[in-house]
Amino acid sequence: MAAKLNFTSKVRAGMAAERVSAGERLAEADVVNIAQRDAGAPNVADTSAAQPAEVIEALEAPLSLHAVRKISVEDVVSNPYNPRAFYSAETIDELAESFATQGQITPILVTRLAAFPGQYVIVDGERRIRAARSRGDKFIDADVREGLDNQNLYLRAYHANKEREEQTVFDDALAWKKLLDDRVYVDQVELGVAVGEDPKHISKVIALTSLPPYLLQRMAQNRKDVGLGHAYNIKLIFDRAGATVAEHWLQQVVEGKASVRKLEAAASAEAGARSVGPRRTHYQSRVQFNRPDGVALGELKLFGDGRAELSLKGIAPSDQQRLAERVKAVIEQWASEMDTTGTTT
């Protein structure tokens, strides 16, 4: 477990360090220069020998590590580990209208990956790029960060969405499954440490991916009413009773008519019904048939729901057709005596 905590500490420390902009580092260098000048030290602007190593590194750090520029919309591709999967068309339209009246206020955050040569991969800003595309914009303001790996690609976007309260457990379900499938994280324990969640929570959320996409989409659209407790129990109901029953209970949740406890009871009931299996209907009476020597030939079972089942065995092939004709004649004669109510006269 200690190794997992060290891993998380390194990720968080790295993210904190990258939040320091080039301008902030230059300001720090200016403070050092002023202090050294007041102390009678040589002008550090004229010689690097008097500067601390970390100040030299800050001054010489390439601006390409953190630079805002205009990039072509056509060169932007979505984050392969985007923590969000569900977007509202209405919010995209609203953002596009905001672009028209106020312009783009916040640049998108992008990086470069070897898997996408010549393109910029979105870290944060999928809604903004969708709004720009809907308007037909050719360029978009972007904060370009170099050197991000797949884990940073996910974690930066994940925390940004969490801070804006845009992230849902339904987005997490799809994103976490992909992260584990692609081995970005070894297992649910490592992923849980990275995102600050218990592995049991991770497991329950990922279990939602067994639901049909349209059900997840509807849950995400009603995220104010549908929490993880609701969703997980609907998933259990879906597994045990099918889509129609699951849709019914989801509608009950959306309408405010079903609590988590009520869903738990419904899921338990479906589990009980499944373990018992279909109920058998017992016959009310039966007639057994035997040969003169006592060997059993079969039986006729009569059921309360109006059914009758004839089962015979040991009939020679040469006798089967003759028996069938006689049975048919008896049934036809009996049917001819029935009136319109279905009873014999």
N, C-alpha and C positions, 0 to 999 in steps of 0.2 A: 504493500500500500504506500510505503514511503516513496517508492519510485514514481508512483502516479502523482503524488503531491508535488514532487520536484518538477515533473513534466508540466503540471499546471502552472506552477510558479514561474517557470521559464517562459511559458506562453504569455502569461499576463505581464511579466516584466518586459518582454519584447514588444507587446502591444503598447504599453505605456511609453516605452522609449520612442517608438515610431510616431507617437502623437506630438512629440516636440518638433516644431517646424524649423525649417532652415533659418527663418527670421528670428526665432527665439534663441537659436544657438548663436547667431551673430550678435544679438543683444547681450548675451552672456559674455561673449568675448570682449565687447566694448566695456563692460563693467570691470573686467580684469585689467584691460589696458589703462583705464582711468586710475584704478587703484595703484598700479605699478608706476604710473607717471607721477602721482602725488607723492609716492615714496622716493622719488628721485631716480627711478630705474630708467634705463634707455628706452626710447620710443619703440614699443613692440611692433608698431606698424612698419618700422624700418628693418627689423631683424626678427627672425623667427626663433633665434636661440634663447630669447628671454621668455618665450611663451610656454605655458604648460602644454604637454602633449595633447590633452583632450581639447584644448582651445584650438590648436593647429588643426586637429582632425575636424572640428566643427567648421572652421573657416574654409578648409579645403574640400568638404563634403560636396559631391556633385549635386546640383539642383535637380537633376533628373530623378533623384530618389523621391522627390516630392515637388511636383510642379503642376500648376493649373494651366491648361491650354485648351484651345478649341480643337476638337478632333472630329473626323467624319463619322456621321451616324452609321454609315454603311460598314465602318470598320469595327463596330462595337458588337460583341457577342455576349450572350447571357452567361451568368455564373453557372458552371456545371454543378456546383454544390450550393445553389441558391437555397437558403433556408425557407423561402416562401414558395408555395406552389399555387396558391389561390389568390387571384386579383379580381377586384370589382371593376367592371367596365365603367360604372358611374364615376368612381374616383379617378380613373384615368382621364375621363372626359373633363372632370373638374380641374385636374392639373393642367391639361392642355389649354383650358380657358385662362388659367392663371399665367401660363407662359405668354399668352397673347396680350394680357393686360399689364403684367408686371415683369415679364421676362423670366429667365431662369435664375432663381435666387441662390440655390445651392448646387455646386458642381457635382456630377456623379463621381464616384471613386472607382478607378479602374487599375488594372495591372496587366502585365504581359506574361503569357505562358508559352512554353515551347510547343505545347499541343495546338496552339492557335497562332502560327507565325503571321506577322504583319497585322495582327488584330489586337484590340483591347478587350480584356475580359472584365465584366462588371463585378465589382466587389459589393458596392452599395449604390442603388439608383435604378433598379429595374423599372419602377413606375415612371421615373423621369424619362428614360429612354423610350418607353412605350408611348408616353405623351408626345415626345418629340417626333416619333415616327408617325403618329396619328395626324400631326400637323403638317407632315411633309418636310420637316426641318432637315437641312443638309449637314449642319454642324451642331455640336453640343459642348458645353463647358465641362471639362473633366479634370479631376485631380489624379494625376498619374503616379502610382506607386510601383516601384520596381522590387523584385526579389521576394514576392509573397508566394508561399507554398500552398498546397491544397487545404491544410489545416487553417492557416491564416485566412485563406479565401472564404472558408465557411465561418470561422469564429467572428471575424470582423463584421460580416453581414448579419450574423445571428445576434450579436450584442446590439448592433445598430437598430435592428427591428424590435428587439426587446425593449430598448429605451423608448421607442416610439409607440410601444404597445400594439404593434402591427402583427406580431408573431402569434400563431395559434398552435394548439397541439396537433391540429390536422396538417399544418405545414411541417411541424417537427416530425410527424410520423413518416412522411415521404422522404424528407431530407436525411433523417437519421438512418433509415433503411439503406439509402444509397451510400452514405458514408461508410457503413459497415460492409455493404456488398462490395464496394471498391477498395476496401481495406485501408481507407484513410485513417480509421481507428481500428485497432486490433479487435476489440470486443466492447460490449456494453459498459464494462467497468471503466475502461479508458475514456470512452465517449462521455460517460457520466461525470467523470472528474473534469473533463475539458469544459463542459457546459454547466457544471455545478448542480447536477441532478443525481438522485439516487438511481442505481442500476435497475431497481424494481420499477421505478417510474418510467425509465427508458423502455423497459420491456413492455409495459402496459401500453405506452404510446405507440410503439412500433407495431403492436398487435392490431392496431386500427387499419393497417395497410391491407388486411385481408378483406376489408369492406370494398364494395364496388366504388369506382371513382365518383359516380354521380351522387352516392350517399355521402361521401366525404365532402364533396363540393357543397352539398346542401347544408351539411353541418357547419362548414366554414362560413357560409353565408349567414348562418344564424348563431354565430359564436357567442353572442351575448346570452343566449338561452341554453345553448348546448355545451356543457362542460365535459371534462374528461370522464367523470363518473357516468354521465348520461351516455356518452359515446361508447365507452367500454361495454356497458351492459347491452346497448343496442347491438354491438358487435357479437356478444354472446347469443342474443336472441336471433340474429341473422344466421349464425352457425347452426343453431338448433331448430329453427322454424322457417328459415328462408327469407327472401327479400320482401315479400308482401307484408309479412308480420312485422319485420323490422321497420319498414316504411310507416306502418300504422303507428308504432310507438314513437318514432321520430316526430311524426305530426303531432302526437299528443304532447311531446316535450315542447315543441315550438309554440303550441297553443297554451302552454302553461298548465296542462292537465296531468302531467306525469312527473313525479319527483324521482330522484335517484333510487330511493327506497322502493318505490312502486316498480321501477324497472328491474331492480334486483329480484323482487318477488316474481315478476313475469319471466325473467330468465330462469329462475329456479323451477318454476312451473313447467316451462318448456323442456328443461333437462329431465324432470320427472316423467313427463309424457313420452320423451324419447326413450328412456330406459325401460319403461313398461312395454312400449310397442303398441301396435294396433290391437284393440280389444276384439277378442274372438266372440262370435255369436254362437251360442249352443243350440242344438236342435231341441225341439219340444218332444218329438217322438221318432221312433224308427221301427222299420219292419225288416226282419232278417229273412234271407232265403237260403234253404238248404236242399241238397239233393236227397232222394229217398234213402240213401245210405248214410245220411247225416253230415256229409261233407258240406262246408259252408260255401255258398255261391256269391254272397254279397248282401247289400242292405239298401233300403230306401230311407233317407233321413228327411224329416219334415220340420221346417223352421217357422218360427212365429212371424217372420216378415213375409211369408207367402212363398218362400222358396222350397223346392223339393230336389233332392240330389239322389240319383240312382247309381250305385256302384256295384258292378258285377265282375267276377273273375273266374278263371278256369273254363271259359267257353271255347270250344273247338272252333277253328276258323271256318269250317264248313257249316257251323250252326249260327255264326254271328249274324249273317244277313237275314236268316229266317227269324231270329230273335228280334232284330231291329224292326222288321216289318210288323211283327205282332205287337211290339211295344208302341209303334207308331199308330197302329189301328186302334189300340186301346185308348191312347191319348186323344186321337181325333174324335172317337166316339164320345169320350168324356167331355171334350170341348164343345161338341155339338149340343150337349145338354145344358150348357151354361146360358144364363140370360145376360142382359146388358149390365147387370151389377157385378158380374164375375162369379156368380154362384150357380150351382147346378139346380135344375128344377125338378 
